């Protein structure tokens, strides 16, 4: 008497093959065309940034205007070309940020054909999550910046004058904004490392205390003001994003464990 055949187990789905290799000349030609399009987008956005200089300066100058209501305070340029150099720098930074969707697309469109389907999903998903998180972090830093300037400048006596170098002041503003933007992208990096099999959810769970301490220290350095509220405005969202990254990593590891058990199941009784 023959035993009943066990239900057939579906074979694992094969990974999509990588694209066929291209000749070196074709790679160079494609890279040149994509770089040219990215450069054109950067130039157009930098031109827009040139005309956005005044609104940007009004925004970062607002804390100085507030301080000037109590004592002498102003932004100064240390050379004849200082104003032009600062406007050019703001235009280039604005152009780089505004054109980021274009040059990121051109970069990944050049790289993606050499990746598998799964790797493409990882890359596109991480970029799609990183862009809004970076924007949210930059917005947070921009909102905190005037308060930081007011608190830090408040250590000076009302009889003193606050004379600030414009270039140094703008660099300080950019560091605050970019630092908070990059901090908000950190969970995406953790998720990518988990998807790549480098960091497990268990490791992230065991390291949560060290992660919280590191987040608090980073927030204290990124918000160099005397009030604790500014630090917590950065630290709390970062901690929540770390918890979200841990949850995504746990779901991924659990799904991977179930898939491994399914593949190792015997095909016959």
Secondary structure, 3 states (H helix, E strand, C coil): CCCCCCCCCCCCCCCCCCCCCCCHHHHHHHHHHHHHHHHHHHHHHHHHHHHCHHHHHHHHHHHHHHHHCCCCEEEECCCCCHHHHHHHHHHHHHHHHHCHHHHHHHHHHHHHCCCCHHHHHHHHHHHHHHHHHHHHHHHHHHHHHHHHHHHHHCCCCCCCCEEEEHHHHHHHHHHHHHHHHHHHHHHHHHHHHHHCCCCCHHHHHHCHHHHHHHHHHHHHHHCCCCCHHHHHHHHHHHHHHHHHHHHHHHHHHHHHHHHHHHHHCCCCC
